[in-house]
């Protein structure tokens, strides 16, 4: 994800993409990162509760964004 962000910034600076495209893709990357953090929190909570952390599941972007609001 960090590499994808770097590439987007380079493409914008080189004029290969416009700012709208960059912003949309950055928003998508941020949503994916939010999902990863949510999954990590779920895994840690399960482990702390003595449950199997492998039972944690990726939630939809909509669920994660609603949860964080």
PQR file of N, CA, C, O and H, with PARSE charges and radii, in Angstrom:
ATOM      1  N   UNK A   1       0.824  -1.190   0.000 -0.4000 1.5000
ATOM      2  CA  UNK A   1       0.000   0.000   0.000 -0.0000 2.0000
ATOM      3  C   UNK A   1       0.871   1.256   0.000  0.5500 1.7000
ATOM      4  O   UNK A   1       0.559   2.243  -0.667 -0.5500 1.4000
ATOM      5  N   UNK A   2       1.946   1.204   0.745 -0.4000 1.5000
ATOM      6  CA  UNK A   2       2.857   2.348   0.772 -0.0000 2.0000
ATOM      7  C   UNK A   2       3.475   2.547  -0.607  0.5500 1.7000
ATOM      8  O   UNK A   2       3.604   3.674  -1.084 -0.5500 1.4000
ATOM      9  H   UNK A   2       2.199   0.402   1.287  0.4000 1.0000
ATOM     10  N   UNK A   3       3.852   1.456  -1.232 -0.4000 1.5000
ATOM     11  CA  UNK A   3       4.425   1.538  -2.578 -0.0000 2.0000
ATOM     12  C   UNK A   3       3.399   2.087  -3.566  0.5500 1.7000
ATOM     13  O   UNK A   3       3.742   2.903  -4.421 -0.5500 1.4000
ATOM     14  H   UNK A   3       3.747   0.540  -0.844  0.4000 1.0000
ATOM     15  N   UNK A   4       2.159   1.655  -3.459 -0.4000 1.5000
ATOM     16  CA  UNK A   4       1.102   2.154  -4.351 -0.0000 2.0000
ATOM     17  C   UNK A   4       0.915   3.658  -4.169  0.5500 1.7000
ATOM     18  O   UNK A   4       0.706   4.381  -5.143 -0.5500 1.4000
ATOM     19  H   UNK A   4       1.881   0.992  -2.764  0.4000 1.0000
ATOM     20  N   UNK A   5       0.989   4.126  -2.931 -0.4000 1.5000
ATOM     21  CA  UNK A   5       0.864   5.562  -2.673 -0.0000 2.0000
ATOM     22  C   UNK A   5       2.029   6.319  -3.303  0.5500 1.7000
ATOM     23  O   UNK A   5       1.831   7.368  -3.916 -0.5500 1.4000
ATOM     24  H   UNK A   5       1.158   3.539  -2.139  0.4000 1.0000
ATOM     25  N   UNK A   6       3.236   5.792  -3.156 -0.4000 1.5000
ATOM     26  CA  UNK A   6       4.416   6.433  -3.740 -0.0000 2.0000
ATOM     27  C   UNK A   6       4.288   6.537  -5.254  0.5500 1.7000
ATOM     28  O   UNK A   6       4.589   7.576  -5.843 -0.5500 1.4000
ATOM     29  H   UNK A   6       3.397   4.940  -2.658  0.4000 1.0000
ATOM     30  N   UNK A   7       3.842   5.458  -5.874 -0.4000 1.5000
ATOM     31  CA  UNK A   7       3.675   5.439  -7.335 -0.0000 2.0000
ATOM     32  C   UNK A   7       2.626   6.474  -7.758  0.5500 1.7000
ATOM     33  O   UNK A   7       2.821   7.187  -8.742 -0.5500 1.4000
ATOM     34  H   UNK A   7       3.598   4.614  -5.396  0.4000 1.0000
ATOM     35  N   UNK A   8       1.530   6.554  -7.027 -0.4000 1.5000
ATOM     36  CA  UNK A   8       0.498   7.547  -7.344 -0.0000 2.0000
ATOM     37  C   UNK A   8       1.065   8.961  -7.289  0.5500 1.7000
ATOM     38  O   UNK A   8       0.812   9.773  -8.179 -0.5500 1.4000
ATOM     39  H   UNK A   8       1.371   5.975  -6.228  0.4000 1.0000
ATOM     40  N   UNK A   9       1.824   9.248  -6.252 -0.4000 1.5000
ATOM     41  CA  UNK A   9       2.420  10.586  -6.100 -0.0000 2.0000
ATOM     42  C   UNK A   9       3.378  10.881  -7.255  0.5500 1.7000
ATOM     43  O   UNK A   9       3.403  11.994  -7.779 -0.5500 1.4000
ATOM     44  H   UNK A   9       2.030   8.588  -5.530  0.4000 1.0000
ATOM     45  N   UNK A  10       4.158   9.885  -7.645 -0.4000 1.5000
ATOM     46  CA  UNK A  10       5.082  10.056  -8.772 -0.0000 2.0000
ATOM     47  C   UNK A  10       4.320  10.292 -10.075  0.5500 1.7000
ATOM     48  O   UNK A  10       4.692  11.159 -10.866 -0.5500 1.4000
ATOM     49  H   UNK A  10       4.137   8.980  -7.219  0.4000 1.0000
ATOM     50  N   UNK A  11       3.258   9.525 -10.297 -0.4000 1.5000
ATOM     51  CA  UNK A  11       2.466   9.682 -11.509 -0.0000 2.0000
ATOM     52  C   UNK A  11       1.832  11.068 -11.580  0.5500 1.7000
ATOM     53  O   UNK A  11       1.776  11.678 -12.648 -0.5500 1.4000
ATOM     54  H   UNK A  11       2.956   8.821  -9.655  0.4000 1.0000
ATOM     55  N   UNK A  12       1.358  11.555 -10.449 -0.4000 1.5000
ATOM     56  CA  UNK A  12       0.776  12.892 -10.402 -0.0000 2.0000
ATOM     57  C   UNK A  12       1.836  13.940 -10.715  0.5500 1.7000
ATOM     58  O   UNK A  12       1.601  14.842 -11.520 -0.5500 1.4000
ATOM     59  H   UNK A  12       1.403  11.059  -9.581  0.4000 1.0000
ATOM     60  N   UNK A  13       2.987  13.827 -10.089 -0.4000 1.5000
ATOM     61  CA  UNK A  13       4.070  14.791 -10.306 -0.0000 2.0000
ATOM     62  C   UNK A  13       4.540  14.786 -11.760  0.5500 1.7000
ATOM     63  O   UNK A  13       4.927  15.825 -12.296 -0.5500 1.4000
ATOM     64  H   UNK A  13       3.178  13.095  -9.435  0.4000 1.0000
ATOM     65  N   UNK A  14       4.506  13.615 -12.393 -0.4000 1.5000
ATOM     66  CA  UNK A  14       4.942  13.502 -13.788 -0.0000 2.0000
ATOM     67  C   UNK A  14       3.840  13.873 -14.767  0.5500 1.7000
ATOM     68  O   UNK A  14       4.075  13.905 -15.975 -0.5500 1.4000
ATOM     69  H   UNK A  14       4.192  12.771 -11.958  0.4000 1.0000
ATOM     70  N   UNK A  15       2.644  14.153 -14.268 -0.4000 1.5000
ATOM     71  CA  UNK A  15       1.540  14.533 -15.141 -0.0000 2.0000
ATOM     72  C   UNK A  15       0.876  13.369 -15.844  0.5500 1.7000
ATOM     73  O   UNK A  15       0.140  13.571 -16.809 -0.5500 1.4000
ATOM     74  H   UNK A  15       2.453  14.127 -13.287  0.4000 1.0000
ATOM     75  N   UNK A  16       1.123  12.146 -15.376 -0.4000 1.5000
ATOM     76  CA  UNK A  16       0.514  10.970 -16.016 -0.0000 2.0000
ATOM     77  C   UNK A  16      -0.900  10.705 -15.522  0.5500 1.7000
ATOM     78  O   UNK A  16      -1.670  10.019 -16.194 -0.5500 1.4000
ATOM     79  H   UNK A  16       1.721  11.982 -14.592  0.4000 1.0000
ATOM     80  N   UNK A  17      -1.251  11.236 -14.363 -0.4000 1.5000
ATOM     81  CA  UNK A  17      -2.621  11.144 -13.864 -0.0000 2.0000
ATOM     82  C   UNK A  17      -3.030  12.520 -13.343  0.5500 1.7000
ATOM     83  O   UNK A  17      -2.184  13.354 -13.021 -0.5500 1.4000
ATOM     84  H   UNK A  17      -0.626  11.793 -13.817  0.4000 1.0000
ATOM     85  N   UNK A  18      -4.323  12.737 -13.269 -0.4000 1.5000
ATOM     86  CA  UNK A  18      -4.778  14.026 -12.751 -0.0000 2.0000
ATOM     87  C   UNK A  18      -5.072  13.909 -11.247  0.5500 1.7000
ATOM     88  O   UNK A  18      -5.187  12.802 -10.721 -0.5500 1.4000
ATOM     89  H   UNK A  18      -5.010  12.059 -13.530  0.4000 1.0000
ATOM     90  N   UNK A  19      -5.190  15.036 -10.570 -0.4000 1.5000
ATOM     91  CA  UNK A  19      -5.407  15.015  -9.124 -0.0000 2.0000
ATOM     92  C   UNK A  19      -6.652  14.239  -8.689  0.5500 1.7000
ATOM     93  O   UNK A  19      -6.652  13.619  -7.625 -0.5500 1.4000
ATOM     94  H   UNK A  19      -5.096  15.935 -10.998  0.4000 1.0000
ATOM     95  N   UNK A  20      -7.710  14.268  -9.502 -0.4000 1.5000
ATOM     96  CA  UNK A  20      -8.926  13.519  -9.144 -0.0000 2.0000
ATOM     97  C   UNK A  20      -8.659  12.027  -9.068  0.5500 1.7000
ATOM     98  O   UNK A  20      -9.094  11.355  -8.132 -0.5500 1.4000
ATOM     99  H   UNK A  20      -7.710  14.772 -10.366  0.4000 1.0000
ATOM    100  N   UNK A  21      -7.944  11.514 -10.053 -0.4000 1.5000
ATOM    101  CA  UNK A  21      -7.616  10.087 -10.079 -0.0000 2.0000
ATOM    102  C   UNK A  21      -6.748   9.737  -8.874  0.5500 1.7000
ATOM    103  O   UNK A  21      -6.966   8.724  -8.210 -0.5500 1.4000
ATOM    104  H   UNK A  21      -7.590  12.060 -10.813  0.4000 1.0000
ATOM    105  N   UNK A  22      -5.765  10.589  -8.603 -0.4000 1.5000
ATOM    106  CA  UNK A  22      -4.890  10.342  -7.455 -0.0000 2.0000
ATOM    107  C   UNK A  22      -5.704  10.307  -6.163  0.5500 1.7000
ATOM    108  O   UNK A  22      -5.545   9.393  -5.354 -0.5500 1.4000
ATOM    109  H   UNK A  22      -5.588  11.413  -9.143  0.4000 1.0000
ATOM    110  N   UNK A  23      -6.566  11.289  -5.969 -0.4000 1.5000
ATOM    111  CA  UNK A  23      -7.355  11.364  -4.741 -0.0000 2.0000
ATOM    112  C   UNK A  23      -8.294  10.173  -4.597  0.5500 1.7000
ATOM    113  O   UNK A  23      -8.457   9.637  -3.501 -0.5500 1.4000
ATOM    114  H   UNK A  23      -6.695  12.031  -6.626  0.4000 1.0000
ATOM    115  N   UNK A  24      -8.907   9.760  -5.687 -0.4000 1.5000
ATOM    116  CA  UNK A  24      -9.811   8.608  -5.624 -0.0000 2.0000
ATOM    117  C   UNK A  24      -9.045   7.355  -5.226  0.5500 1.7000
ATOM    118  O   UNK A  24      -9.484   6.597  -4.361 -0.5500 1.4000
ATOM    119  H   UNK A  24      -8.775  10.195  -6.578  0.4000 1.0000
ATOM    120  N   UNK A  25      -7.906   7.146  -5.857 -0.4000 1.5000
ATOM    121  CA  UNK A  25      -7.120   5.943  -5.546 -0.0000 2.0000
ATOM    122  C   UNK A  25      -6.568   6.004  -4.120  0.5500 1.7000
ATOM    123  O   UNK A  25      -6.519   4.983  -3.433 -0.5500 1.4000
ATOM    124  H   UNK A  25      -7.550   7.762  -6.559  0.4000 1.0000
ATOM    125  N   UNK A  26      -6.151   7.196  -3.668 -0.4000 1.5000
ATOM    126  CA  UNK A  26      -5.682   7.330  -2.285 -0.0000 2.0000
ATOM    127  C   UNK A  26      -6.801   7.000  -1.307  0.5500 1.7000
ATOM    128  O   UNK A  26      -6.571   6.359  -0.281 -0.5500 1.4000
ATOM    129  H   UNK A  26      -6.191   8.025  -4.225  0.4000 1.0000
ATOM    130  N   UNK A  27      -8.009   7.440  -1.629 -0.4000 1.5000
ATOM    131  CA  UNK A  27      -9.160   7.129  -0.774 -0.0000 2.0000
ATOM    132  C   UNK A  27      -9.373   5.616  -0.707  0.5500 1.7000
ATOM    133  O   UNK A  27      -9.656   5.073   0.360 -0.5500 1.4000
ATOM    134  H   UNK A  27      -8.196   7.961  -2.462  0.4000 1.0000
ATOM    135  N   UNK A  28      -9.238   4.943  -1.840 -0.4000 1.5000
ATOM    136  CA  UNK A  28      -9.387   3.487  -1.873 -0.0000 2.0000
ATOM    137  C   UNK A  28      -8.305   2.812  -1.028  0.5500 1.7000
ATOM    138  O   UNK A  28      -8.587   1.864  -0.296 -0.5500 1.4000
ATOM    139  H   UNK A  28      -9.008   5.384  -2.707  0.4000 1.0000
ATOM    140  N   UNK A  29      -7.066   3.304  -1.133 -0.4000 1.5000
ATOM    141  CA  UNK A  29      -5.975   2.741  -0.338 -0.0000 2.0000
ATOM    142  C   UNK A  29      -6.217   2.945   1.155  0.5500 1.7000
ATOM    143  O   UNK A  29      -5.956   2.047   1.955 -0.5500 1.4000
ATOM    144  H   UNK A  29      -6.837   4.074  -1.728  0.4000 1.0000
ATOM    145  N   UNK A  30      -6.710   4.113   1.527 -0.4000 1.5000
ATOM    146  CA  UNK A  30      -7.018   4.382   2.935 -0.0000 2.0000
ATOM    147  C   UNK A  30      -8.108   3.449   3.449  0.5500 1.7000
ATOM    148  O   UNK A  30      -8.050   2.987   4.589 -0.5500 1.4000
ATOM    149  H   UNK A  30      -6.922   4.843   0.877  0.4000 1.0000
ATOM    150  N   UNK A  31      -9.090   3.176   2.614 -0.4000 1.5000
ATOM    151  CA  UNK A  31     -10.163   2.259   3.009 -0.0000 2.0000
ATOM    152  C   UNK A  31      -9.611   0.854   3.217  0.5500 1.7000
ATOM    153  O   UNK A  31      -9.990   0.173   4.170 -0.5500 1.4000
ATOM    154  H   UNK A  31      -9.137   3.551   1.688  0.4000 1.0000
ATOM    155  N   UNK A  32      -8.717   0.416   2.329 -0.4000 1.5000
ATOM    156  CA  UNK A  32      -8.094  -0.905   2.479 -0.0000 2.0000
ATOM    157  C   UNK A  32      -7.261  -0.962   3.758  0.5500 1.7000
ATOM    158  O   UNK A  32      -7.268  -1.969   4.466 -0.5500 1.4000
ATOM    159  H   UNK A  32      -8.409   0.969   1.555  0.4000 1.0000
ATOM    160  N   UNK A  33      -6.551   0.112   4.047 -0.4000 1.5000
ATOM    161  CA  UNK A  33      -5.755   0.164   5.267 -0.0000 2.0000
ATOM    162  C   UNK A  33      -6.656   0.106   6.497  0.5500 1.7000
ATOM    163  O   UNK A  33      -6.339  -0.580   7.468 -0.5500 1.4000
ATOM    164  H   UNK A  33      -6.545   0.930   3.473  0.4000 1.0000
ATOM    165  N   UNK A  34      -7.774   0.820   6.459 -0.4000 1.5000
ATOM    166  CA  UNK A  34      -8.737   0.755   7.569 -0.0000 2.0000
ATOM    167  C   UNK A  34      -9.215  -0.674   7.797  0.5500 1.7000
ATOM    168  O   UNK A  34      -9.371  -1.107   8.938 -0.5500 1.4000
ATOM    169  H   UNK A  34      -8.032   1.378   5.670  0.4000 1.0000
ATOM    170  N   UNK A  35      -9.447  -1.405   6.707 -0.4000 1.5000
ATOM    171  CA  UNK A  35      -9.872  -2.801   6.835 -0.0000 2.0000
ATOM    172  C   UNK A  35      -8.771  -3.638   7.507  0.5500 1.7000
ATOM    173  O   UNK A  35      -9.055  -4.493   8.346 -0.5500 1.4000
ATOM    174  H   UNK A  35      -9.321  -1.053   5.780  0.4000 1.0000
ATOM    175  N   UNK A  36      -7.532  -3.381   7.132 -0.4000 1.5000
ATOM    176  CA  UNK A  36      -6.421  -4.128   7.732 -0.0000 2.0000
ATOM    177  C   UNK A  36      -6.326  -3.848   9.231  0.5500 1.7000
ATOM    178  O   UNK A  36      -6.149  -4.773  10.024 -0.5500 1.4000
ATOM    179  H   UNK A  36      -7.302  -2.686   6.451  0.4000 1.0000
ATOM    180  N   UNK A  37      -6.443  -2.576   9.623 -0.4000 1.5000
ATOM    181  CA  UNK A  37      -6.401  -2.224  11.043 -0.0000 2.0000
ATOM    182  C   UNK A  37      -7.562  -2.862  11.794  0.5500 1.7000
ATOM    183  O   UNK A  37      -7.392  -3.345  12.913 -0.5500 1.4000
ATOM    184  H   UNK A  37      -6.587  -1.824   8.979  0.4000 1.0000
ATOM    185  N   UNK A  38      -8.730  -2.863  11.185 -0.4000 1.5000
ATOM    186  CA  UNK A  38      -9.890  -3.474  11.819 -0.0000 2.0000
ATOM    187  C   UNK A  38      -9.659  -4.969  12.036  0.5500 1.7000
ATOM    188  O   UNK A  38      -9.973  -5.504  13.100 -0.5500 1.4000
ATOM    189  H   UNK A  38      -8.868  -2.470  10.276  0.4000 1.0000
ATOM    190  N   UNK A  39      -9.114  -5.630  11.032 -0.4000 1.5000
ATOM    191  CA  UNK A  39      -8.827  -7.062  11.155 -0.0000 2.0000
ATOM    192  C   UNK A  39      -7.809  -7.310  12.267  0.5500 1.7000
ATOM    193  O   UNK A  39      -7.963  -8.243  13.054 -0.5500 1.4000
ATOM    194  H   UNK A  39      -8.859  -5.195  10.169  0.4000 1.0000
ATOM    195  N   UNK A  40      -6.786  -6.489  12.331 -0.4000 1.5000
ATOM    196  CA  UNK A  40      -5.790  -6.630  13.396 -0.0000 2.0000
ATOM    197  C   UNK A  40      -6.430  -6.449  14.773  0.5500 1.7000
ATOM    198  O   UNK A  40      -6.141  -7.209  15.697 -0.5500 1.4000
ATOM    199  H   UNK A  40      -6.661  -5.731  11.691  0.4000 1.0000
ATOM    200  N   UNK A  41      -7.293  -5.449  14.910 -0.4000 1.5000
ATOM    201  CA  UNK A  41      -7.986  -5.240  16.194 -0.0000 2.0000
ATOM    202  C   UNK A  41      -8.859  -6.444  16.549  0.5500 1.7000
ATOM    203  O   UNK A  41      -8.905  -6.866  17.704 -0.5500 1.4000
ATOM    204  H   UNK A  41      -7.527  -4.831  14.159  0.4000 1.0000
ATOM    205  N   UNK A  42      -9.547  -6.989  15.549 -0.4000 1.5000
ATOM    206  CA  UNK A  42     -10.380  -8.175  15.802 -0.0000 2.0000
ATOM    207  C   UNK A  42      -9.530  -9.346  16.278  0.5500 1.7000
ATOM    208  O   UNK A  42      -9.888 -10.037  17.232 -0.5500 1.4000
ATOM    209  H   UNK A  42      -9.509  -6.646  14.611  0.4000 1.0000
ATOM    210  N   UNK A  43      -8.395  -9.564  15.602 -0.4000 1.5000
ATOM    211  CA  UNK A  43      -7.515 -10.680  15.957 -0.0000 2.0000
ATOM    212  C   UNK A  43      -6.993 -10.524  17.381  0.5500 1.7000
ATOM    213  O   UNK A  43      -6.974 -11.482  18.155 -0.5500 1.4000
ATOM    214  H   UNK A  43      -8.104  -9.002  14.828  0.4000 1.0000
ATOM    215  N   UNK A  44      -6.571  -9.307  17.718 -0.4000 1.5000
ATOM    216  CA  UNK A  44      -6.054  -9.063  19.069 -0.0000 2.0000
ATOM    217  C   UNK A  44      -7.146  -9.259  20.116  0.5500 1.7000
ATOM    218  O   UNK A  44      -6.894  -9.843  21.170 -0.5500 1.4000
ATOM    219  H   UNK A  44      -6.586  -8.529  17.090  0.4000 1.0000
ATOM    220  N   UNK A  45      -8.339  -8.783  19.839 -0.4000 1.5000
ATOM    221  CA  UNK A  45      -9.446  -8.933  20.788 -0.0000 2.0000
ATOM    222  C   UNK A  45      -9.774 -10.404  20.996  0.5500 1.7000
ATOM    223  O   UNK A  45     -10.016 -10.837  22.123 -0.5500 1.4000
ATOM    224  H   UNK A  45      -8.544  -8.309  18.983  0.4000 1.0000
ATOM    225  N   UNK A  46      -9.782 -11.168  19.918 -0.4000 1.5000
ATOM    226  CA  UNK A  46     -10.059 -12.600  20.042 -0.0000 2.0000
ATOM    227  C   UNK A  46      -8.972 -13.292  20.864  0.5500 1.7000
ATOM    228  O   UNK A  46      -9.264 -14.112  21.734 -0.5500 1.4000
ATOM    229  H   UNK A  46      -9.586 -10.817  19.002  0.4000 1.0000
ATOM    230  N   UNK A  47      -7.727 -12.954  20.577 -0.4000 1.5000
ATOM    231  CA  UNK A  47      -6.624 -13.569  21.323 -0.0000 2.0000
ATOM    232  C   UNK A  47      -6.707 -13.199  22.794  0.5500 1.7000
ATOM    233  O   UNK A  47      -6.512 -14.053  23.659 -0.5500 1.4000
ATOM    234  H   UNK A  47      -7.490 -12.288  19.870  0.4000 1.0000
ATOM    235  N   UNK A  48      -6.992 -11.942  23.087 -0.4000 1.5000
ATOM    236  CA  UNK A  48      -7.111 -11.499  24.483 -0.0000 2.0000
ATOM    237  C   UNK A  48      -8.256 -12.197  25.208  0.5500 1.7000
ATOM    238  O   UNK A  48      -8.196 -12.404  26.420 -0.5500 1.4000
ATOM    239  H   UNK A  48      -7.150 -11.249  22.384  0.4000 1.0000
ATOM    240  N   UNK A  49      -9.290 -12.555  24.468 -0.4000 1.5000
ATOM    241  CA  UNK A  49     -10.453 -13.223  25.063 -0.0000 2.0000
ATOM    242  C   UNK A  49     -10.287 -14.740  25.089  0.5500 1.7000
ATOM    243  O   UNK A  49     -11.206 -15.461  25.480 -0.5500 1.4000
ATOM    244  H   UNK A  49      -9.338 -12.386  23.484  0.4000 1.0000
ATOM    245  N   UNK A  50      -9.113 -15.227  24.671 -0.4000 1.5000
ATOM    246  CA  UNK A  50      -8.873 -16.665  24.667 -0.0000 2.0000
ATOM    247  C   UNK A  50      -9.522 -17.379  23.495  0.5500 1.7000
ATOM    248  O   UNK A  50      -9.653 -18.603  23.510 -0.5500 1.4000
ATOM    249  H   UNK A  50      -8.367 -14.642  24.354  0.4000 1.0000
ATOM    250  N   UNK A  51      -9.925 -16.634  22.489 -0.4000 1.5000
ATOM    251  CA  UNK A  51     -10.539 -17.222  21.299 -0.0000 2.0000
ATOM    252  C   UNK A  51      -9.507 -17.344  20.184  0.5500 1.7000
ATOM    253  O   UNK A  51      -8.406 -16.804  20.284 -0.5500 1.4000
ATOM    254  H   UNK A  51      -9.818 -15.640  22.477  0.4000 1.0000
ATOM    255  N   UNK A  52      -9.870 -18.052  19.132 -0.4000 1.5000
ATOM    256  CA  UNK A  52      -8.994 -18.255  17.993 -0.0000 2.0000
ATOM    257  C   UNK A  52      -8.941 -16.987  17.133  0.5500 1.7000
ATOM    258  O   UNK A  52      -9.954 -16.611  16.544 -0.5500 1.4000
ATOM    259  H   UNK A  52     -10.765 -18.490  19.051  0.4000 1.0000
ATOM    260  N   UNK A  53      -7.787 -16.324  17.049 -0.4000 1.5000
ATOM    261  CA  UNK A  53      -7.691 -15.112  16.238 -0.0000 2.0000
ATOM    262  C   UNK A  53      -7.884 -15.370  14.740  0.5500 1.7000
ATOM    263  O   UNK A  53      -8.195 -14.451  13.982 -0.5500 1.4000
ATOM    264  H   UNK A  53      -6.965 -16.630  17.527  0.4000 1.0000
ATOM    265  N   UNK A  54      -7.698 -16.619  14.323 -0.4000 1.5000
ATOM    266  CA  UNK A  54      -7.881 -16.956  12.913 -0.0000 2.0000
ATOM    267  C   UNK A  54      -9.347 -16.916  12.484  0.5500 1.7000
ATOM    268  O   UNK A  54      -9.651 -16.989  11.293 -0.5500 1.4000
ATOM    269  H   UNK A  54      -7.445 -17.366  14.939  0.4000 1.0000
ATOM    270  N   UNK A  55     -10.248 -16.801  13.448 -0.4000 1.5000
ATOM    271  CA  UNK A  55     -11.667 -16.702  13.120 -0.0000 2.0000
ATOM    272  C   UNK A  55     -12.086 -15.266  12.793  0.5500 1.7000
ATOM    273  O   UNK A  55     -13.221 -15.035  12.375 -0.5500 1.4000
ATOM    274  H   UNK A  55     -10.001 -16.742  14.416  0.4000 1.0000
ATOM    275  N   UNK A  56     -11.191 -14.311  12.979 -0.4000 1.5000
ATOM    276  CA  UNK A  56     -11.482 -12.922  12.609 -0.0000 2.0000
ATOM    277  C   UNK A  56     -11.628 -12.854  11.098  0.5500 1.7000
ATOM    278  O   UNK A  56     -10.969 -13.592  10.366 -0.5500 1.4000
ATOM    279  H   UNK A  56     -10.270 -14.498  13.319  0.4000 1.0000
ATOM    280  N   UNK A  57     -12.491 -11.966  10.640 -0.4000 1.5000
ATOM    281  CA  UNK A  57     -12.756 -11.865   9.204 -0.0000 2.0000
ATOM    282  C   UNK A  57     -12.706 -10.412   8.759  0.5500 1.7000
ATOM    283  O   UNK A  57     -13.027  -9.496   9.516 -0.5500 1.4000
ATOM    284  H   UNK A  57     -13.026 -11.366  11.234  0.4000 1.0000
ATOM    285  N   UNK A  58     -12.294 -10.226   7.510 -0.4000 1.5000
ATOM    286  CA  UNK A  58     -12.270  -8.888   6.933 -0.0000 2.0000
ATOM    287  C   UNK A  58     -13.705  -8.404   6.781  0.5500 1.7000
ATOM    288  O   UNK A  58     -14.554  -9.097   6.221 -0.5500 1.4000
ATOM    289  H   UNK A  58     -12.032 -10.970   6.895  0.4000 1.0000
ATOM    290  N   UNK A  59     -13.959  -7.208   7.287 -0.4000 1.5000
ATOM    291  CA  UNK A  59     -15.287  -6.615   7.151 -0.0000 2.0000
ATOM    292  C   UNK A  59     -15.309  -5.706   5.931  0.5500 1.7000
ATOM    293  O   UNK A  59     -14.265  -5.257   5.458 -0.5500 1.4000
ATOM    294  H   UNK A  59     -13.269  -6.645   7.742  0.4000 1.0000
ATOM    295  N   UNK A  60     -16.491  -5.446   5.437 -0.4000 1.5000
ATOM    296  CA  UNK A  60     -16.620  -4.577   4.267 -0.0000 2.0000
ATOM    297  C   UNK A  60     -16.159  -3.161   4.614  0.5500 1.7000
ATOM    298  O   UNK A  60     -16.157  -2.764   5.779 -0.5500 1.4000
ATOM    299  H   UNK A  60     -17.339  -5.811   5.821  0.4000 1.0000
ATOM    300  N   UNK A  61     -15.775  -2.419   3.600 -0.4000 1.5000
ATOM    301  CA  UNK A  61     -15.362  -1.031   3.788 -0.0000 2.0000
ATOM    302  C   UNK A  61     -16.487  -0.243   4.449  0.5500 1.7000
ATOM    303  O   UNK A  61     -16.245   0.578   5.335 -0.5500 1.4000
ATOM    304  H   UNK A  61     -15.776  -2.742   2.653  0.4000 1.0000
ATOM    305  N   UNK A  62     -17.707  -0.495   4.017 -0.4000 1.5000
ATOM    306  CA  UNK A  62     -18.850   0.221   4.580 -0.0000 2.0000
ATOM    307  C   UNK A  62     -18.987  -0.043   6.073  0.5500 1.7000
ATOM    308  O   UNK A  62     -19.225   0.882   6.850 -0.5500 1.4000
ATOM    309  H   UNK A  62     -17.904  -1.161   3.298  0.4000 1.0000
ATOM    310  N   UNK A  63     -18.839  -1.296   6.475 -0.4000 1.5000
ATOM    311  CA  UNK A  63     -18.939  -1.644   7.893 -0.0000 2.0000
ATOM    312  C   UNK A  63     -17.816  -1.001   8.698  0.5500 1.7000
ATOM    313  O   UNK A  63     -18.054  -0.464   9.780 -0.5500 1.4000
ATOM    314  H   UNK A  63     -18.646  -2.047   5.845  0.4000 1.0000
ATOM    315  N   UNK A  64     -16.613  -1.053   8.182 -0.4000 1.5000
ATOM    316  CA  UNK A  64     -15.469  -0.503   8.898 -0.0000 2.0000
ATOM    317  C   UNK A  64     -15.596   1.010   9.023  0.5500 1.7000
ATOM    318  O   UNK A  64     -15.334   1.563  10.091 -0.5500 1.4000
ATOM    319  H   UNK A  64     -16.420  -1.490   7.303  0.4000 1.0000
ATOM    320  N   UNK A  65     -15.989   1.680   7.959 -0.4000 1.5000
ATOM    321  CA  UNK A  65     -16.114   3.127   8.015 -0.0000 2.0000
ATOM    322  C   UNK A  65     -17.259   3.546   8.941  0.5500 1.7000
ATOM    323  O   UNK A  65     -17.151   4.551   9.644 -0.5500 1.4000
ATOM    324  H   UNK A  65     -16.202   1.230   7.091  0.4000 1.0000
ATOM    325  N   UNK A  66     -18.324   2.801   8.942 -0.4000 1.5000
ATOM    326  CA  UNK A  66     -19.445   3.107   9.828 -0.0000 2.0000
ATOM    327  C   UNK A  66     -19.022   2.883  11.273  0.5500 1.7000
ATOM    328  O   UNK A  66     -19.385   3.663  12.153 -0.5500 1.4000
ATOM    329  H   UNK A  66     -18.412   1.985   8.370  0.4000 1.0000
ATOM    330  N   UNK A  67     -18.257   1.825  11.524 -0.4000 1.5000
ATOM    331  CA  UNK A  67     -17.796   1.496  12.871 -0.0000 2.0000
ATOM    332  C   UNK A  67     -16.871   2.587  13.405  0.5500 1.7000
ATOM    333  O   UNK A  67     -16.932   2.932  14.585 -0.5500 1.4000
ATOM    334  H   UNK A  67     -17.962   1.192  10.809  0.4000 1.0000
ATOM    335  N   UNK A  68     -16.015   3.128  12.539 -0.4000 1.5000
ATOM    336  CA  UNK A  68     -15.047   4.116  12.975 -0.0000 2.0000
ATOM    337  C   UNK A  68     -15.651   5.507  13.155  0.5500 1.7000
ATOM    338  O   UNK A  68     -15.041   6.368  13.789 -0.5500 1.4000
ATOM    339  H   UNK A  68     -15.966   2.848  11.580  0.4000 1.0000
ATOM    340  N   UNK A  69     -16.811   5.729  12.618 -0.4000 1.5000
ATOM    341  CA  UNK A  69     -17.427   7.058  12.694 -0.0000 2.0000
ATOM    342  C   UNK A  69     -17.903   7.358  14.082  0.5500 1.7000
ATOM    343  O   UNK A  69     -18.447   8.435  14.329 -0.5500 1.4000
ATOM    344  H   UNK A  69     -17.307   5.030  12.102  0.4000 1.0000
TER
END
